[in-house]
Amino acid sequence: MNHPEKIRQTYDEQGTTADLKIVFVLREPVSREISYYNFLVDRAMRNDQNAFVQHVVNPDGEVRTIDDYFNREIDSWRYEH
């Protein structure tokens, strides 16, 4: 939830927060990551220069396998956190 104050403002404009209900929809994380990988591969194949696309492209310009991508992401997460 990036902007909780906006949610509060929206409900305050309606005059009541007594019935406020917030529903979170969470995706299964592995499926989400596979979907994101496929999105980045698609962008890479279109020669998109977005910085995130570089996560799926080797220095020689070839698209990384999903296993390679996952291993690099896990390693970067492990060392950053």
C-alpha positions in Angstrom: 0.0 0.0 0.0 2.0 3.0 -1.3 -0.4 5.8 -0.4 -2.4 5.1 2.8 -3.1 8.8 3.3 -4.9 8.8 -0.1 -7.1 5.9 1.0 -8.0 7.7 4.2 -8.7 11.0 2.3 -11.0 9.1 -0.1 -13.0 7.6 2.8 -13.0 10.9 4.7 -14.6 12.6 1.7 -17.4 10.2 1.9 -18.0 11.2 5.5 -17.3 7.9 7.3 -14.6 5.5 8.0 -16.7 3.3 10.3 -17.3 0.7 7.5 -13.8 0.9 6.1 -12.6 -2.4 4.8 -9.4 -2.9 2.9 -8.8 -6.1 0.9 -5.4 -7.2 -0.2 -4.9 -9.5 -3.1 -1.6 -11.4 -2.9 -0.2 -13.4 -5.7 1.7 -16.6 -5.2 5.4 -15.3 -5.3 6.9 -17.9 -7.6 4.2 -17.4 -10.2 4.6 -13.7 -9.9 8.4 -13.9 -10.4 8.0 -16.2 -13.4 5.5 -13.8 -14.9 7.9 -10.9 -14.3 10.8 -12.8 -15.9 8.6 -13.5 -19.0 7.6 -9.8 -19.1 11.3 -8.8 -19.0 12.3 -11.3 -21.7 9.5 -9.9 -23.9 10.9 -6.4 -23.4 14.4 -7.5 -24.0 13.4 -9.2 -27.3 11.9 -5.8 -28.3 15.3 -4.2 -27.6 13.9 -2.2 -24.7 16.7 -0.3 -22.9 14.9 -0.3 -19.5 17.4 -0.8 -16.7 15.3 -3.8 -15.3 15.6 -5.6 -18.6 19.3 -5.9 -18.0 18.5 -8.4 -15.3 17.6 -11.0 -17.9 20.3 -10.1 -20.4 23.9 -11.4 -20.3 26.7 -9.0 -20.9 27.0 -10.6 -24.4 23.4 -9.6 -25.1 21.8 -13.1 -24.8 18.7 -13.7 -22.7 19.5 -15.6 -19.5 17.7 -18.8 -18.7 15.1 -18.6 -16.0 17.4 -20.7 -13.8 20.2 -18.3 -14.3 17.9 -15.4 -13.6 16.5 -16.9 -10.4 20.0 -17.7 -9.1 21.2 -14.2 -9.7 18.2 -12.6 -8.1 18.4 -14.9 -5.1 22.1 -14.1 -4.7 21.6 -10.4 -5.0 18.8 -10.6 -2.4 20.9 -12.6 -0.1 23.7 -10.1 -0.1 21.6 -7.0 0.0 19.4 -8.0 2.9 
